[in-house]
Amino acid sequence: MSDLKNYYEVLEIPSTARSEEIYHSYQRAKSAYSSDSLALYSLMSPEECRNVLEMVEEAYSILSDPTKRKRYDEARGINRDFNTMNYNALADRVPQRSEIRNEVRTERTEIFPSSSPSSSVSSMLRDEFTLGTNANTAQTSGLSPKQEQTLSNTTTNVTKLVTQKRFALDYVLNAEFEKEIEDATEFTGDFLRKIREYKSVDLERLSDMTKVSRLYLQAIESEDYDKLPASVYVRGFVFQYAKCLKLKPEVVANSYVARMKKLKP
C-alpha cells in the first residue's frame, strides 16, 4: 500500500510544506484516526484505522527528515527544482516534548489559577493533570481512602471542565439568524460556513473539536466534492461539524449528503 500512496496526500499537505506544518498535520491525522475519534465512530473498523495510522507514521518518518524526504521526492519526481539547501530551509524546528508539556502546563494554569485555595489534594491533582498521569496512582501516594475519593471526584470534575471549555461557544446572539437556522431544511456548504463564522469558530478550532482535517472542512464548506472521501465518511464529518456548532446533526448531515449526491458529477 505504501508504494501506491503519496505521503503528502496521506498527511494532506502540499509537497512544499515546512516541517512545522508536517508536524501539525501528523498530529491531526493521528487524532482523526484514533480509536476514540468521534468523526469516524462506526464508519471505520479498528483494523482500518490501524492501517491508516501505520501509513501516517510511515509518512511522517520520511517527510520529517530532510534527507529521507529529499530521497523520497527524487524517487517520485516531486519538487524537481529543489536541492539540499531548499530542504534544509523547509526544516523548521518542530515542538519538543518539553514545549508540549509547557502547553499543557499553561492549560492547567487556566484551570487551576494560582489564587485558588491550595491543599495537598488540589496540589497533587495539579501535578497529575500536568504530567498526564492516572489518578489511580494515588494508592501509592499515602492518601487516605477519603482523600483518594476526593481526588477521584475532583479529577472527574476537571475532566468535565476541560471538555466544556473545549466545546463552549461564545458569540453574540442574532435572533433573526437563529430563526433562519431553525427553519432551514437545506444546509449548503456556504450556509454552514456562515453559521460557523456567526458562532465565532475558526476552521483551526473546528478541526480540533471535530478531529476532522481542516482541508476536509474547507472542502465541505466550498462543496469541493472531488476533495472529499466517500459519502459515508462525509456524512460522519458533517454530523460532527453540526454537533460541535450545536445544530441538529442528523438533519444537517442528511441534508448535506443528499445535496452532494445530487450535485456531484
C-alpha positions in Angstrom: 0.0 0.0 0.0 2.8 2.4 0.9 4.2 2.0 -2.6 1.0 3.3 -4.1 0.2 6.1 -1.7 1.7 9.6 -1.8 3.0 10.5 1.6 2.0 14.1 1.1 -1.6 13.0 0.4 -1.5 10.8 3.5 -0.8 13.9 5.7 -2.9 16.1 3.5 -0.2 18.7 2.9 1.4 20.3 -0.1 4.8 19.0 -1.3 6.4 22.3 -0.3 5.1 22.1 3.3 7.5 23.2 6.1 8.4 20.9 9.0 6.0 22.7 11.4 3.1 22.1 9.0 4.1 18.5 8.6 4.2 18.0 12.3 0.8 19.5 13.0 -0.8 17.6 10.1 0.7 14.4 11.5 -0.8 15.2 14.9 -4.2 15.9 13.4 -4.1 12.7 11.4 -3.3 10.6 14.5 -6.2 12.2 16.3 -8.6 11.8 13.4 -7.9 8.0 13.1 -7.5 7.2 16.8 -9.9 4.7 18.3 -11.9 7.4 20.2 -12.4 9.6 17.2 -16.0 10.9 17.1 -15.8 11.7 13.4 -15.0 8.1 12.4 -17.2 6.3 15.0 -18.9 3.3 13.4 -17.6 4.4 10.0 -14.2 2.6 10.0 -13.2 -0.6 11.7 -10.4 -0.6 14.3 -8.3 -2.6 11.8 -8.9 0.0 9.1 -7.9 2.8 11.5 -4.8 0.9 12.5 -3.8 0.6 8.8 -4.2 4.3 8.2 -2.3 5.1 11.4 0.6 2.9 10.2 0.6 4.8 7.0 0.5 8.2 8.8 3.5 7.1 11.0 5.4 5.9 7.9 4.7 9.2 6.0 5.8 11.3 9.0 9.0 9.3 9.5 10.0 10.1 5.9 8.8 13.7 5.5 10.0 14.9 8.8 13.6 14.0 7.9 15.1 16.4 5.3 17.5 13.7 3.9 14.8 11.0 3.7 12.3 13.5 2.3 14.8 14.5 -0.5 15.4 10.9 -1.5 11.7 10.2 -1.5 10.9 13.3 -3.6 13.6 12.3 -6.1 12.3 8.8 -6.4 8.8 10.2 -7.0 9.8 13.1 -9.3 8.5 15.6 -6.7 10.0 19.1 -6.2 12.4 18.6 -9.1 13.9 22.0 -8.7 14.8 21.6 -5.1 18.3 21.0 -3.8 19.6 20.2 -0.3 19.5 23.9 0.7 15.8 24.0 -0.2 15.0 21.1 2.1 17.1 22.5 4.9 15.2 25.8 4.6 11.9 23.9 5.0 13.1 22.1 8.0 11.8 24.4 10.7 12.2 23.1 14.2 9.1 21.1 15.4 7.8 21.4 19.0 9.8 19.4 21.5 8.4 17.3 24.4 9.3 20.0 26.9 7.4 22.6 24.9 4.3 20.3 24.6 4.4 19.9 28.4 4.6 23.7 28.8 1.5 24.0 26.6 -0.3 21.5 29.0 1.0 23.5 32.0 -0.4 26.7 30.5 -3.8 25.0 30.1 -3.6 23.7 33.6 -2.8 27.2 35.0 -6.0 28.5 33.4 -8.0 25.7 35.1 -6.1 26.0 38.4 -5.2 29.7 38.9 -2.6 30.5 41.4 -5.1 32.3 43.6 -7.1 29.1 44.1 -7.0 27.6 47.6 -4.1 25.3 48.0 -4.3 21.9 49.7 -2.5 18.6 49.5 -5.2 17.1 47.3 -5.5 20.0 44.9 -1.8 20.3 44.7 -1.4 16.7 43.8 -4.2 17.0 41.3 -2.4 19.8 39.5 0.7 17.6 39.3 -1.4 14.7 38.0 -3.0 16.9 35.4 0.2 18.5 34.2 2.1 15.2 33.8 -0.9 13.4 32.3 -0.7 10.5 34.8 -3.6 8.5 36.1 -5.4 9.3 39.4 -5.2 5.6 40.3 -1.5 6.2 41.3 -2.9 7.9 44.4 -3.0 4.5 46.0 0.8 4.7 46.3 0.9 8.3 47.4 -0.1 7.7 51.1 -3.5 9.3 50.8 -6.4 8.0 53.0 -9.4 6.4 51.3 -11.4 9.6 51.8 -8.6 11.7 50.2 -8.4 9.2 47.3 -12.2 9.6 46.7 -11.9 13.4 46.9 -9.1 13.3 44.4 -11.1 11.0 42.1 -14.2 13.2 42.3 -12.1 16.3 41.6 -10.4 14.7 38.6 -13.8 13.9 37.2 -14.9 17.5 37.6 -11.7 18.7 36.0 -12.3 16.4 33.0 -15.8 17.8 32.6 -14.5 21.4 32.9 -11.8 20.8 30.2 -14.4 19.2 27.9 -16.9 22.1 28.5 -14.2 24.6 27.8 -13.1 22.9 24.6 -16.6 22.8 23.1 -18.0 26.0 24.5 -19.3 28.6 22.0 -19.1 32.3 22.7 -20.9 34.6 20.3 -23.4 37.4 20.1 -26.9 36.0 19.6 -28.7 37.2 16.5 -32.4 36.3 16.8 -33.2 36.7 13.1 -30.3 34.4 12.0 -31.2 31.9 14.8 -34.7 31.7 13.3 -33.2 31.2 9.8 -31.1 28.3 11.1 -34.0 26.8 13.0 -36.3 26.9 9.9 -33.7 25.7 7.4 -34.4 22.5 5.6 -31.3 22.6 3.3 -27.8 23.0 4.6 -25.4 24.0 1.9 -21.6 24.4 2.4 -21.9 28.2 2.2 -24.7 28.2 4.8 -22.6 26.0 7.2 -19.7 28.4 6.8 -21.9 31.4 7.7 -23.2 29.6 10.7 -19.6 28.7 11.8 -18.4 32.3 11.4 -21.6 33.6 13.2 -20.7 31.4 16.1 -17.1 32.6 16.1 -15.4 29.3 15.4 -12.5 29.4 13.0 -11.5 26.3 11.0 -8.5 25.5 13.1 -10.6 25.3 16.2 -13.4 23.3 14.5 -10.8 20.9 13.2 -9.6 20.4 16.8 -13.2 20.0 18.0 -14.3 17.5 15.4 -10.9 15.8 14.8 -11.6 16.3 11.1 -8.9 17.6 8.8 -9.1 21.3 8.1 -8.8 20.5 4.4 -11.9 18.4 4.5 -13.8 21.1 6.5 -12.8 23.6 3.8 -13.9 21.2 1.1 -17.3 20.7 2.8 -17.9 24.4 3.0 -16.8 25.1 -0.6 -18.6 22.0 -1.8 -15.5 20.8 -3.5 -16.7 17.2 -3.6 -13.6 16.0 -5.5 -11.5 16.6 -2.4 -13.9 14.7 -0.2 -14.0 10.9 0.5 -17.0 8.6 0.0 -20.4 10.0 1.2 -20.5 7.7 4.2 -17.4 9.4 5.6 -18.6 12.9 4.6 -21.8 12.2 6.5 -19.8 11.5 9.6 -17.7 14.6 9.2 -20.8 16.9 8.6 -22.5 15.2 11.6 -19.7 16.2 13.9 -19.4 19.6 12.2 -23.1 20.3 13.1 -22.9 18.7 16.5 -20.0 21.0 17.6 -21.9 24.0 16.4 -25.0 23.0 18.4 -27.1 22.3 15.3 -29.3 19.3 14.6 -26.6 16.9 13.4 -28.9 14.3 11.9 -30.8 16.9 9.9 -27.7 18.7 8.7 -25.8 15.6 7.7 -28.7 14.1 5.8 -29.4 17.4 4.0 -25.8 17.9 3.0 -25.2 14.4 1.8 -28.4 14.5 -0.2 -27.3 17.7 -1.9 -23.8 16.3 -2.6 -25.2 13.2 -4.2 -27.5 15.4 -6.4 -24.7 17.8 -7.5 -21.6 15.6 -7.6 -20.9 14.5 -11.2 
